[in-house]
Amino acid sequence: MIDFGNSYSVLEINLKNLEENYKVLQKQANAHVNISGVIKANAYGLGTEAVATTLQKLNCPQFFVANLDEALSVREYDKQTPIAVFGGLAAKTEGEYLENDILPVLNSLEDIRNWQNFARLKNVQLPSILHFDTGMNRLGLSKNDILLLKNKETLKNLDVQLVMTHFACADEKDHPLTAQQAADFKEIAQLYPNAKKSLSNSSGLFRNTDYHYDMARPGYALYGGNPTPETTNPMHNVVSLYSKILQIRDCKKDQSIGYGANHKFNQDTRTATIGLGYADGFTRNNGGVAKVYYNNIACPVIGRVSMDLITVDISHINHKDIHQGAVIEILGPNQSVDDFAAYTNTIGYEVLTSLGARYKRHYISN
């Protein structure tokens, strides 16, 4: 029995399956590889504290987040696990990084200069992570920067502990850019023999053992997303989402439903109104294309998605079997995050990180 409390929708997060996914990734990796945890964006919408605490128990050696605020939030309840910030070193934040034992990922020569100047000011050797761009063209040190980094003065006072890059297309099997990035990173890695290396994201772990190096940085796969979209998902489902039917209506032929009256009935139709909408991450472009499930039966979403409500066609379900207050599955055994994303040509990452704050969250830990 699902406990909705005062909410119309419940988000179930299976932390036991999260643990199992971490173990799957450990088994997939070469024996010496450390599996870090990417817990940015509120742990992909699932709740950073619950996820980080779960990964702590598994001796996860490293967390990665997107910005300093996320890192400081984690530090409030985790004083020990190393944390690195993908977004780099914002000016005048060096003291906060050092005081809270957080590492910026150094993405540019400016990041390096600022971190180096701070190290010189404090008269210490500061641990450092260097991020090299090998084809993503977002963040990272360029090939031209590599030439400047060969000058020992450029990295003076910095202890380069990790060098990394980020795959652009590892989720697409045999994409040529993946092999090219790996080859470029291999050349860069040789310049830092004493530093650990990190190349693989979730998908990279499943593509080639040569990509594993010392540390992998999985995110999406931890949360149940498929790292190999061309095959059966090797991960366990972590997220289930259920909502209540608020009302059942019998709509007549030629009537319409929802804002804009853009869905008109070509026959008498029984509908259910369900208590979630785009304010909850069920985005507006799901109207007319997505499906939800009642007792394992697919029910198409009809009409526009509104802020708090969606409407679905339940004409094909026996009247005696469905009622106000009945539970509808949005995500779960019948429909994974990746399945749901496919309806609107998006990705499961967006579905997860869009999950709204109004859901009652229920964490399953055993």
C-alpha positions, -999 to +999 in steps of 0.1 A: +000+000+000+014+034-010+012+060+017+003+093-001-002+112+031-016+147+021+001+145-013-015+136-047+018+119-058+045+098-043+081+094-055+096+062-043+134+061-043+149+026-039+182+031-021+188-006-020+188-007-058+211+023-058+235+002-037+231-027-062+238-003-091+270+008-074+281-028-071+272-035-107+295-007-117+323-020-094+320-054-111+321-038-145+352-019-138+388-032-137+397-044-102+418-014-093+393+013-104+377+035-079+340+042-085+332+078-076+296+092-072+283+121-094+257+136-071+251+170-088+217+185-094+203+171-061+217+137-070+198+138-103+166+148-086+166+120-060+179+138-030+216+145-024+217+137+013+200+103+010+221+093-020+254+105-005+247+088+028+240+056+009+272+058-011+292+066+021+282+032+035+297+016+004+330+035+009+325+056-022+359+074-024+349+106-042+319+128-049+315+152-078+291+181-079+284+209-103+291+240-082+305+252-049+270+257-033+263+220-039+296+210-024+290+231+007+256+216+011+271+181+011+298+192+036+271+200+062+265+163+067+296+146+053+328+159+067+351+133+052+344+122+017+365+141-009+343+164-030+353+180-063+334+207-083+331+202-120+324+239-127+358+252-117+371+279-095+351+311-093+371+341-084+376+349-047+362+315-036+396+299-030+393+303+008+360+285+009+374+256-010+404+252+013+384+258+045+359+231+036+383+206+021+367+209-014+386+207-047+378+228-078+383+210-111+407+234-129+392+239-163+413+268-176+446+286-173+428+313-153+416+286-128+451+273-125+466+308-119+440+317-093+446+284-074+483+287-078+484+323-065+463+312-035+487+283-028+516+308-029+498+332-006+491+304+019+526+289+014+512+254+008+510+228-019+474+226-030+459+194-043+446+198-079+425+182-105+431+192-142+403+188-167+414+186-204+389+191-232+393+163-258+362+170-279+333+182-258+342+219-263+325+231-232+349+232-202+385+221-200+421+230-209+427+231-246+456+215-267+472+249-268+471+251-230+489+218-228+520+234-243+520+261-216+515+235-189+548+219-198+565+248-182+570+237-146+564+272-132+528+270-145+519+244-119+543+254-092+527+250-057+501+226-071+500+189-065+483+175-095+465+144-081+440+137-109+437+145-146+404+139-164+384+145-195+347+138-203+332+117-231+308+134-254+292+104-271+299+072-251+262+064-248+262+059-286+278+026-294+309+028-317+307+066-321+341+076-336+346+105-313+347+082-283+378+064-295+394+097-306+389+112-272+403+082-255+434+083-278+439+120-271+435+115-234+461+087-234+486+111-248+477+138-222+478+112-193+514+103-201+524+138-192+513+133-156+528+099-146+522+106-108+486+116-111+456+094-112+435+094-144+397+095-149+380+091-183+349+070-180+314+082-172+285+057-169+286+047-205+323+047-208+326+019-182+307-004-205+325+004-238+361-006-233+382-016-204+410+006-217+389+035-207+387+026-170+420+041-158+420+048-120+387+064-114+353+063-131+326+090-127+292+074-131+260+094-125+230+083-146+237+046-143+237+049-105+201+061-106+189+033-129+194+049-163+206+027-191+243+034-199+240+012-230+208+023-248+213-002-276+210-031-252+189-043-222+195-020-192+220-037-169+211-014-140+183-018-114+154+006-113+157+032-086+128+056-092+091+049-092+064+076-094+027+071-085-002+095-086-039+095-076-070+098-097-088+129-085-119+126-107-134+103-133-155+119-161-177+107-190-170+131-219-193+132-249-185+130-286-175+164-300-166+178-265-130+189-258-107+185-228-081+208-212-066+242-220-069+253-256-096+227-263-070+211-286-082+175-280-117+169-292-134+135-287-145+116-318-166+093-296-179+091-260-149+087-238-142+080-201-113+100-186-094+103-154-079+135-140-046+128-122-029+150-096+004+161-112+015+184-140+043+205-153+050+220-119+060+185-109+082+178-138+056+161-160+064+185-188+039+201-211+052+184-242+040+150-228+004+160-236-010+137-263+020+115-265+029+100-231+013+070-214+007+062-178-004+028-163-033+015-142-030-021-131-004-027-158-027-013-185-014+016-206-036+048-206-028+076-230-024+111-218-049+133-237-052+171-239-027+196-226-006+190-195-015+218-171+005+230-140-011+206-115-031+181-136-031+157-165-060+138-181-059+103-195-082+081-215-095+051-194-123+041-217-107+006-222-108-002-185-138-019-169-158+007-150-159-015-119-121-018-118-112+019-115-123+047-092-115+081-077-084+077-055-070+048-075-033+047-080-017+054-114+019+045-122+039+072-140+073+056-136+079+021-124+078-016-134+058-008-166+077+023-176+113+032-169+127+067-170+142+060-204+109+047-217+091+078-205+117+101-220+113+085-254+078+097-258+089+133-262+123+128-277+142+138-246+166+119-223+161+102-189+185+127-174+160+155-180+131+135-166+150+127-134+163+162-128+129+177-135+112+158-107+093+184-087+095+193-051+058+187-043+061+149-044+060+130-011+094+112-012+096+077+002+130+062+005+133+024+005+164+011+022+157-025+028 
